Amino acid sequence: MNPIHLILIGDELLSGKRRDLHLQTIAQSLALHGARVASCEIIHDQAGEEEACVRRYLAPGAVIVTTGGLGPTLDDLTREGLSKATGVGLREEPELWEDLRHRYERMGRPISSSNRSQALVPEHGTWFHNDHGTAPGLVFEPPDWPDCTVIALPGPPRELNPMWHEQALPYLIHRYQWPSPPHSILLRFAQMGESSIDEKMRPLLAPYPEIELSSLIRVARVDVTISLPAEYPRAVEILTEIADRTEVLFPEYVYERWDSFREGQLPARELEEVVSQRLRHRGEKLAVAESCTGGLLSSWMTEIAGSSDIFLGGVVSYDNRLKQDLLGVPAETLEHHGAVSEETVRCMAHGILEATGADWGISISGIAGPGGGTSDKPVGLVWIGIGNKPGIETHRYEFPGDRDAVRERAAVTALSRLLQKMA
């Protein structure tokens, strides 16, 4: 298999101003075709740095993928760096220049002479069309290194992701005739730790040492993927049996299953999408009353297209006065039990149901930190209420982590609990 080297370019990545998302995007999709990233470097937008980095990886059969530095500004030096490193000259592509001119005309913006650099492509190469920006991708095969491919992609994720999946990755698959991706099943868990999952799944995997198991840990969620080569005897049957038995072992905690070998299957869903579809199937609606999560749960639900069919809205009652005025929480309840208590979240859930007429209500109140905790109510304490008009159930949690982690754990747990109630 060809060694694949990623070079991520951008001062903002090394300064911590922006998180890198490209390695995960590219590496995960390559793994589906049995290809692995051999190395990944993050470098500055400085003259000579990319040239030196590319030179280190040039070799027969190597694949070099760069991200960023394809814009028209002075610090966009990728074209020049690739040209110097490989000895491959640049040429202006008239078709690409015309395309750029028409794009700027449609945007009602004048095109400057500096944009002309974006029409430069390597000799012995071509470009990838950018439907989400002005910087085209580049691809060429340096003649001094047989079977070597160099690809340059734009930096913004909204431009890179579609270009990689729709143009660059198919180019590499065709160029090197990579094998078919392995058969795999993804199981998504909520409210369950990796060690507990591993302990129960290992006996199921023991008879099949060829199975590859990988886990992706997220806040309050774990993605577990089991894979076998497509040519492995009974691969689909074996993976299906293991996944079925795993779901039996964790009936309340597996919220999504995705089988790679099922034709026409949509991408794996996030927890909020699963909840949304369950509500839609039941013809029911949800409303939420949030305190410590500050609207996080509402934000997740409204990111889903068409969520107005199932999500009525929410109240962020951060202040106790709003808990009283908007959700009907009695003043004596707040005085005697406090905002973070079983009694208060029960009243909050009843209040949001009464105010909206929703079929289901969720309430969350907690101490996300870093301050505000006491011996009786420590940082990380969260009360969650879930239910409908016939009844509200409440749950107490002490979540680890910083403020963001506590808030995210609370939102995930609330949605997971709701899904269990609707089972």
Wavefront OBJ file of the C-alpha trace (Angstrom):
o trace
v 0.000 0.000 0.000
v 1.219 3.477 -0.893
v 2.653 5.565 1.976
v 0.368 8.581 2.456
v 1.720 11.784 3.994
v -0.449 14.725 5.082
v 0.931 18.249 5.326
v -1.463 20.663 7.032
v -0.532 24.294 6.409
v -1.647 27.177 8.570
v -0.345 29.447 11.310
v -3.807 29.346 12.877
v -3.439 25.593 13.468
v -0.111 25.915 15.254
v -1.271 28.909 17.310
v -4.296 27.004 18.581
v -6.754 29.487 17.073
v -8.358 26.732 15.012
v -8.628 22.984 15.569
v -7.489 20.608 12.864
v -10.347 18.528 11.477
v -8.666 17.364 8.278
v -6.633 14.446 9.623
v -9.728 12.701 10.959
v -11.706 13.317 7.751
v -8.976 12.041 5.449
v -7.660 9.192 7.596
v -11.094 7.685 8.287
v -12.065 7.636 4.620
v -8.701 6.174 3.602
v -9.053 3.401 6.183
v -12.226 2.210 4.481
v -10.062 1.330 1.492
v -7.314 -0.340 3.458
v -5.054 2.721 3.181
v -3.403 4.345 6.197
v -1.823 7.716 6.810
v 1.911 7.177 7.333
v 2.614 10.644 8.722
v 1.036 14.033 9.351
v 2.818 17.357 9.836
v 1.448 20.806 10.638
v 3.592 23.653 9.332
v 3.595 27.457 9.197
v 2.620 29.607 6.215
v 6.245 30.506 5.548
v 8.303 30.550 2.384
v 10.509 27.502 2.117
v 8.825 25.496 4.894
v 6.410 23.635 2.645
v 9.107 23.038 0.036
v 11.357 21.414 2.651
v 8.510 19.351 4.070
v 7.410 18.022 0.673
v 10.993 17.126 -0.230
v 11.188 14.868 2.834
v 8.348 12.712 1.569
v 8.945 12.613 -2.181
v 9.558 8.991 -3.148
v 8.386 6.502 -5.768
v 4.823 5.417 -4.958
v 4.298 8.051 -2.264
v 1.077 10.055 -1.929
v 1.463 13.594 -0.544
v -1.655 15.572 0.390
v -1.398 19.218 1.468
v -4.190 21.355 2.899
v -4.334 25.145 2.864
v -2.322 27.880 1.191
v -4.215 27.945 -2.112
v -5.754 31.408 -1.809
v -4.665 34.596 -3.605
v -2.922 36.341 -0.690
v 0.789 36.766 0.020
v 0.881 33.980 2.603
v -0.715 31.446 0.243
v 2.484 29.768 -0.920
v 1.467 26.184 -1.644
v 1.711 26.348 -5.444
v 5.185 27.867 -5.333
v 6.348 25.436 -2.645
v 5.133 22.365 -4.537
v 6.706 23.603 -7.764
v 10.108 24.189 -6.158
v 10.087 20.901 -4.258
v 9.197 18.746 -7.261
v 10.797 20.721 -10.090
v 7.427 20.798 -11.857
v 6.628 24.181 -13.396
v 3.352 26.069 -13.214
v 1.186 27.130 -16.126
v -1.864 29.360 -16.301
v -4.987 27.442 -17.237
v -7.270 29.724 -19.342
v -10.384 27.676 -18.566
v -9.753 27.991 -14.844
v -9.142 31.735 -15.082
v -12.414 32.222 -16.972
v -14.220 30.171 -14.358
v -12.799 32.374 -11.592
v -13.811 35.556 -13.413
v -17.385 34.325 -13.849
v -17.574 33.303 -10.186
v -16.611 36.800 -9.032
v -19.092 38.353 -11.456
v -21.898 36.207 -10.038
v -20.900 37.282 -6.515
v -20.922 40.933 -7.595
v -17.301 41.356 -6.563
v -14.369 42.671 -8.619
v -11.588 40.205 -9.287
v -8.075 41.438 -8.554
v -4.811 40.632 -10.318
v -3.707 38.600 -7.296
v -6.500 36.113 -8.017
v -4.688 35.186 -11.221
v -2.358 33.003 -9.142
v -5.349 30.728 -8.454
v -5.431 29.851 -12.152
v -1.906 28.390 -12.000
v -1.756 24.601 -12.157
v 1.249 22.269 -12.302
v 2.532 20.975 -15.589
v 1.851 17.247 -15.827
v -1.255 17.854 -13.705
v -4.809 19.105 -13.502
v -7.186 20.643 -10.947
v -10.225 19.834 -8.846
v -13.247 22.099 -9.181
v -14.276 23.955 -6.001
v -18.051 24.310 -5.715
v -17.824 25.971 -2.292
v -15.050 28.541 -2.748
v -12.649 30.089 -5.243
v -9.496 28.028 -4.620
v -9.289 24.985 -6.910
v -7.534 21.827 -5.763
v -4.431 20.602 -7.596
v -3.191 17.132 -8.511
v -0.093 16.054 -10.408
v 2.400 13.221 -10.708
v 6.033 14.428 -10.529
v 7.915 12.662 -13.343
v 11.138 12.272 -11.312
v 9.350 10.049 -8.773
v 7.498 7.179 -10.513
v 4.026 6.360 -9.243
v 4.078 9.395 -6.884
v 1.023 11.657 -6.589
v 0.834 15.127 -5.050
v -2.543 16.619 -4.147
v -3.198 20.130 -2.802
v -6.560 20.906 -1.190
v -8.012 24.174 0.142
v -7.947 24.709 3.902
v -11.553 25.570 4.907
v -13.406 22.363 5.883
v -16.528 23.318 3.920
v -14.348 23.396 0.787
v -11.974 20.536 1.576
v -14.509 17.910 2.670
v -16.579 17.713 -0.528
v -13.498 18.071 -2.733
v -11.748 15.220 -0.928
v -14.703 12.835 -0.915
v -16.015 13.621 -4.397
v -12.816 14.210 -6.396
v -9.483 13.593 -4.660
v -10.244 10.263 -2.976
v -11.880 8.769 -6.119
v -8.816 9.922 -8.080
v -6.489 8.002 -5.748
v -8.696 4.902 -5.697
v -8.697 4.787 -9.498
v -5.018 5.718 -9.788
v -3.755 2.976 -7.483
v -6.583 0.450 -7.810
v -7.011 0.221 -4.061
v -8.982 -2.823 -2.898
v -12.639 -2.738 -1.961
v -13.264 -1.428 1.545
v -13.709 -4.010 4.274
v -17.145 -4.927 5.562
v -17.840 -3.141 8.823
v -20.569 -2.384 11.328
v -20.634 0.781 13.427
v -22.387 0.717 16.788
v -22.949 4.016 18.579
v -23.312 3.979 22.375
v -24.457 6.640 24.835
v -24.090 6.574 28.635
v -21.674 3.644 28.459
v -17.913 3.681 28.944
v -15.376 2.124 26.590
v -14.065 -0.353 29.178
v -17.553 -1.706 29.929
v -18.241 -2.143 26.231
v -14.890 -3.824 25.630
v -15.376 -6.236 28.555
v -18.640 -7.582 27.144
v -17.652 -7.561 23.473
v -14.267 -9.303 23.778
v -15.769 -12.808 24.314
v -17.869 -12.325 21.172
v -14.773 -11.419 19.143
v -12.483 -14.114 20.557
v -13.323 -16.807 17.962
v -12.452 -14.381 15.149
v -8.976 -12.872 15.689
v -9.107 -11.417 12.179
v -11.813 -8.933 13.249
v -10.507 -5.417 13.709
v -12.167 -3.442 16.499
v -11.751 0.314 16.769
v -13.284 2.821 19.153
v -13.823 6.551 18.899
v -14.383 8.184 22.291
v -16.605 11.248 22.411
v -18.154 13.056 25.357
v -20.657 10.587 26.890
v -20.612 8.556 23.666
v -18.508 5.787 22.161
v -18.431 4.717 18.502
v -17.340 1.095 18.082
v -16.559 -0.316 14.626
v -15.958 -4.000 13.875
v -14.483 -4.889 10.479
v -13.471 -7.862 8.358
v -11.922 -7.937 4.875
v -14.610 -8.129 2.203
v -13.134 -11.409 0.924
v -13.173 -13.076 4.363
v -15.502 -16.155 4.337
v -18.923 -15.351 5.805
v -17.754 -11.826 6.722
v -21.237 -10.295 6.598
v -22.794 -13.170 8.528
v -20.142 -13.071 11.270
v -20.253 -9.296 11.729
v -24.045 -9.300 11.745
v -24.172 -11.986 14.430
v -21.710 -10.115 16.661
v -23.553 -6.817 16.238
v -26.907 -8.493 16.988
v -25.537 -10.056 20.164
v -23.954 -6.777 21.231
v -27.273 -4.975 20.907
v -28.825 -7.649 23.130
v -26.098 -7.046 25.728
v -26.680 -3.261 25.657
v -30.392 -2.871 24.890
v -30.649 0.651 26.314
v -27.321 2.072 25.245
v -26.872 1.357 21.511
v -28.701 4.193 19.815
v -27.450 3.698 16.243
v -26.206 0.865 14.051
v -24.701 1.328 10.599
v -23.799 -1.607 8.323
v -21.392 -0.659 5.519
v -22.576 -3.470 3.257
v -26.240 -2.434 3.091
v -26.975 -0.722 -0.220
v -28.657 2.655 -0.238
v -28.064 3.219 3.468
v -27.905 6.804 4.688
v -24.903 7.967 6.760
v -24.787 7.008 10.430
v -26.982 9.267 12.550
v -26.115 11.337 15.592
v -28.122 10.870 18.783
v -30.292 13.929 18.209
v -31.147 12.681 14.706
v -32.221 9.308 16.090
v -34.429 11.048 18.677
v -35.883 13.303 15.981
v -36.781 10.393 13.730
v -38.282 8.420 16.634
v -40.496 11.383 17.522
v -41.531 11.823 13.899
v -42.397 8.128 13.599
v -44.582 8.391 16.722
v -46.174 11.656 15.600
v -45.031 13.375 18.807
v -43.351 16.645 19.750
v -40.656 17.658 22.236
v -39.993 20.789 24.273
v -37.133 21.449 26.692
v -36.392 23.567 29.755
v -32.669 24.156 30.189
v -30.611 25.820 32.878
v -26.932 24.782 33.048
v -26.875 23.616 29.408
v -27.808 27.125 28.297
v -29.711 26.128 25.153
v -27.249 23.449 23.986
v -29.940 20.802 23.676
v -32.230 23.170 21.776
v -29.352 24.023 19.445
v -28.726 20.366 18.644
v -32.375 19.714 17.873
v -32.762 22.744 15.609
v -29.654 21.888 13.585
v -31.706 19.063 12.042
v -33.529 20.019 8.850
v -37.293 19.849 9.317
v -37.054 19.741 13.115
v -40.020 22.101 13.444
v -42.194 19.018 12.857
v -41.073 17.478 16.139
v -39.450 20.230 18.233
v -41.688 22.968 19.606
v -38.954 24.947 21.326
v -37.296 25.551 24.661
v -36.837 27.870 27.590
v -33.377 28.750 28.902
v -34.290 29.565 32.501
v -30.865 30.347 33.860
v -32.212 32.746 36.454
v -34.538 31.519 39.210
v -37.031 34.286 38.462
v -37.524 32.901 34.968
v -37.981 29.420 36.394
v -40.876 30.859 38.357
v -42.336 33.188 35.717
v -41.992 31.006 32.617
v -42.086 27.470 33.994
v -44.208 27.861 37.109
v -41.605 26.581 39.583
v -42.918 27.605 43.028
v -40.752 30.049 44.969
v -40.867 27.784 48.013
v -39.479 24.879 45.969
v -36.494 26.972 44.935
v -36.070 28.301 48.457
v -36.233 24.941 50.227
v -34.551 22.672 47.664
v -32.536 24.992 45.411
v -32.366 25.335 41.646
v -30.320 22.143 41.295
v -32.672 19.599 42.826
v -35.057 16.800 41.984
v -38.047 18.907 42.971
v -37.060 21.815 40.730
v -36.417 19.779 37.560
v -39.716 17.976 38.107
v -41.503 21.328 38.212
v -39.512 22.575 35.203
v -40.552 19.556 33.143
v -44.214 19.984 34.117
v -43.937 23.677 33.316
v -42.564 23.237 29.801
v -45.213 20.629 29.018
v -47.978 22.959 30.201
v -46.532 25.993 28.406
v -46.067 24.291 25.021
v -48.504 21.387 24.872
v -45.644 19.079 23.868
v -45.931 15.312 24.162
v -42.516 15.039 25.834
v -40.607 17.407 28.078
v -36.977 17.474 29.190
v -35.608 19.609 32.013
v -31.964 20.059 33.003
v -30.466 21.922 35.960
v -26.946 21.539 37.285
v -23.636 23.009 38.405
v -21.312 23.036 35.395
v -18.484 24.786 37.224
v -15.759 25.651 37.652
v -17.221 27.359 40.737
v -20.518 27.161 42.582
v -20.172 23.699 44.084
v -20.620 22.701 47.729
v -20.107 19.496 49.698
v -23.792 18.640 49.242
v -23.968 19.815 45.650
v -20.537 19.456 44.015
v -19.453 20.757 40.637
v -20.724 18.310 38.021
v -24.023 17.614 39.805
v -26.885 17.580 37.292
v -30.550 16.743 37.729
v -32.520 15.724 34.627
v -36.279 15.411 34.328
v -37.931 13.529 31.462
v -41.513 12.602 30.841
v -44.957 13.417 29.584
v -48.218 14.507 31.154
v -48.882 11.097 32.785
v -45.627 11.337 34.698
v -42.118 12.774 35.084
v -39.082 10.720 36.066
v -35.969 12.346 37.479
v -32.309 11.288 37.469
v -29.312 12.518 39.445
v -25.796 12.517 37.961
v -22.342 13.683 38.944
v -20.506 14.250 35.681
v -16.701 14.556 35.450
v -14.847 17.047 33.307
v -14.710 20.783 32.754
v -17.659 23.101 32.191
v -18.105 22.222 28.530
v -17.877 18.485 29.228
v -20.486 18.645 32.010
v -22.898 20.546 29.775
v -22.404 18.155 26.860
v -22.729 15.070 29.078
v -25.984 16.457 30.451
v -27.446 17.058 26.976
v -26.365 13.631 25.683
v -27.715 11.858 28.749
v -31.057 13.650 28.522
v -31.535 12.628 24.888
v -30.434 9.062 25.615
v -32.903 8.822 28.503
v -35.699 10.153 26.295
v -34.896 7.561 23.641
v -35.088 4.820 26.258
v -38.479 6.121 27.415
v -39.801 6.002 23.836
v -38.536 2.461 23.173
l 1 2 3 4 5 6 7 8 9 10 11 12 13 14 15 16 17 18 19 20 21 22 23 24 25 26 27 28 29 30 31 32 33 34 35 36 37 38 39 40 41 42 43 44 45 46 47 48 49 50 51 52 53 54 55 56 57 58 59 60 61 62 63 64 65 66 67 68 69 70 71 72 73 74 75 76 77 78 79 80 81 82 83 84 85 86 87 88 89 90 91 92 93 94 95 96 97 98 99 100 101 102 103 104 105 106 107 108 109 110 111 112 113 114 115 116 117 118 119 120 121 122 123 124 125 126 127 128 129 130 131 132 133 134 135 136 137 138 139 140 141 142 143 144 145 146 147 148 149 150 151 152 153 154 155 156 157 158 159 160 161 162 163 164 165 166 167 168 169 170 171 172 173 174 175 176 177 178 179 180 181 182 183 184 185 186 187 188 189 190 191 192 193 194 195 196 197 198 199 200 201 202 203 204 205 206 207 208 209 210 211 212 213 214 215 216 217 218 219 220 221 222 223 224 225 226 227 228 229 230 231 232 233 234 235 236 237 238 239 240 241 242 243 244 245 246 247 248 249 250 251 252 253 254 255 256 257 258 259 260 261 262 263 264 265 266 267 268 269 270 271 272 273 274 275 276 277 278 279 280 281 282 283 284 285 286 287 288 289 290 291 292 293 294 295 296 297 298 299 300 301 302 303 304 305 306 307 308 309 310 311 312 313 314 315 316 317 318 319 320 321 322 323 324 325 326 327 328 329 330 331 332 333 334 335 336 337 338 339 340 341 342 343 344 345 346 347 348 349 350 351 352 353 354 355 356 357 358 359 360 361 362 363 364 365 366 367 368 369 370 371 372 373 374 375 376 377 378 379 380 381 382 383 384 385 386 387 388 389 390 391 392 393 394 395 396 397 398 399 400 401 402 403 404 405 406 407 408 409 410 411 412 413 414 415 416 417 418 419 420 421 422 423
